[in-house]
Amino acid sequence: MGRLAAASTIGTTLEWYDFTVYNLMAALVFNAVFFPSFDPLTGTILAFSTYAVGYVSRPLGGVLFGHLGDKLGRRFVLVATLILMGVATGLMGLLPTY
């Protein structure tokens, strides 16, 4: 039970770290880098709207990965989601600017 709690804590911590980094970047950098032709407020809203897409898609991911967790095991799903989040975060650094 302790290992499960530790694994869940690590996964949740990494997820919230990912969200925090994106929030900071969206508020401070993304509007100027990706939306320079828009008003700064509009660019910030556009940057945060991409963040909103993640929250809208969370229930779908919960259903999908919940099903996979039942079929393939929780450990596999935890590792898969951590890898997916890490890869997505890394690929965000490779996005071309405006």
DOKOLFI-468294 format. One record per residue (C-alpha): residue number from 1; x, y, z. Coordinates in nm, 4 decimals. Layout:
SITE seq       c1       c2       c3
SITE NUM        X        Y        Z
...
This chain:
SITE seq       c1       c2       c3
SITE   1   0.0000   0.0000   0.0000
SITE   2   0.2918   0.2342   0.0720
SITE   3   0.4425   0.1799  -0.2712
SITE   4   0.1103   0.2580  -0.4354
SITE   5   0.0773   0.5781  -0.2342
SITE   6   0.4341   0.6790  -0.3218
SITE   7   0.3817   0.6097  -0.6918
SITE   8   0.0570   0.8062  -0.6945
SITE   9   0.2236   1.0954  -0.5140
SITE  10   0.5123   1.1037  -0.7588
SITE  11   0.2777   1.0914  -1.0581
SITE  12   0.0563   1.3676  -0.9219
SITE  13   0.3557   1.5834  -0.8335
SITE  14   0.4980   1.5523  -1.1840
SITE  15   0.1598   1.6267  -1.3383
SITE  16   0.1137   1.9440  -1.1352
SITE  17   0.4730   2.0483  -1.2065
SITE  18   0.3969   2.0158  -1.5775
SITE  19   0.0806   2.2259  -1.5382
SITE  20   0.2651   2.4896  -1.3355
SITE  21   0.5442   2.5248  -1.5900
SITE  22   0.2917   2.5591  -1.8726
SITE  23   0.0902   2.8179  -1.6781
SITE  24   0.3978   3.0294  -1.6165
SITE  25   0.5097   3.0052  -1.9768
SITE  26   0.1607   3.0810  -2.1095
SITE  27   0.1294   3.3889  -1.8897
SITE  28   0.4784   3.5285  -1.9455
SITE  29   0.6147   3.4081  -2.2791
SITE  30   0.3705   3.2366  -2.5149
SITE  31   0.1679   3.5461  -2.6028
SITE  32   0.4785   3.7253  -2.7346
SITE  33   0.6382   3.4210  -2.8971
SITE  34   0.3403   3.2544  -3.0659
SITE  35   0.0868   3.5384  -3.0991
SITE  36   0.2871   3.8603  -3.1599
SITE  37   0.0396   4.0011  -3.4132
SITE  38  -0.2373   4.0077  -3.1514
SITE  39  -0.2943   4.2449  -2.8641
SITE  40  -0.0986   4.1181  -2.5564
SITE  41  -0.4200   4.0405  -2.3667
SITE  42  -0.5635   3.8513  -2.6632
SITE  43  -0.2372   3.6612  -2.7055
SITE  44  -0.2438   3.5601  -2.3395
SITE  45  -0.6044   3.4445  -2.3689
SITE  46  -0.5138   3.2405  -2.6775
SITE  47  -0.2202   3.0843  -2.4917
SITE  48  -0.4436   2.9901  -2.2004
SITE  49  -0.7130   2.8573  -2.4357
SITE  50  -0.4735   2.5823  -2.5440
SITE  51  -0.4367   2.5019  -2.1740
SITE  52  -0.8158   2.4832  -2.1455
SITE  53  -0.8239   2.2151  -2.4157
SITE  54  -0.6266   1.9926  -2.1789
SITE  55  -0.8840   2.0309  -1.9047
SITE  56  -1.1707   1.9623  -2.1428
SITE  57  -1.0024   1.6431  -2.2661
SITE  58  -0.9197   1.5134  -1.9154
SITE  59  -1.2449   1.3162  -1.8705
SITE  60  -1.1845   1.1358  -2.1999
SITE  61  -0.8300   1.0518  -2.0923
SITE  62  -0.9604   0.9330  -1.7553
SITE  63  -1.2006   0.6926  -1.9216
SITE  64  -0.9410   0.5678  -2.1697
SITE  65  -0.6571   0.5246  -1.9222
SITE  66  -0.8922   0.3883  -1.6563
SITE  67  -0.9917   0.1151  -1.8979
SITE  68  -0.6271   0.0501  -1.9847
SITE  69  -0.5444   0.0387  -1.6137
SITE  70  -0.8058  -0.2298  -1.5620
SITE  71  -0.6775  -0.4336  -1.8576
SITE  72  -0.3006  -0.3787  -1.8475
SITE  73  -0.2333  -0.2758  -1.4885
SITE  74  -0.1928   0.0504  -1.3037
SITE  75   0.1850   0.0493  -1.3154
SITE  76   0.1869   0.0341  -1.6951
SITE  77  -0.0626   0.3200  -1.7176
SITE  78   0.1331   0.5321  -1.4672
SITE  79   0.4560   0.4858  -1.6614
SITE  80   0.2800   0.5465  -1.9945
SITE  81   0.1209   0.8715  -1.8757
SITE  82   0.4483   0.9966  -1.7269
SITE  83   0.6283   0.9244  -2.0528
SITE  84   0.3536   1.0916  -2.2568
SITE  85   0.3639   1.4024  -2.0381
SITE  86   0.7428   1.4197  -2.0548
SITE  87   0.7512   1.3782  -2.4311
SITE  88   0.4766   1.6386  -2.4804
SITE  89   0.6584   1.8843  -2.2559
SITE  90   0.9842   1.8259  -2.4414
SITE  91   0.8175   1.8677  -2.7802
SITE  92   0.6704   2.2011  -2.6681
SITE  93   1.0290   2.3258  -2.6486
SITE  94   1.0759   2.2363  -3.0154
SITE  95   0.7723   2.4262  -3.1446
SITE  96   0.8608   2.6913  -3.4018
SITE  97   0.7721   3.0480  -3.3103
SITE  98   0.5457   3.2758  -3.5100
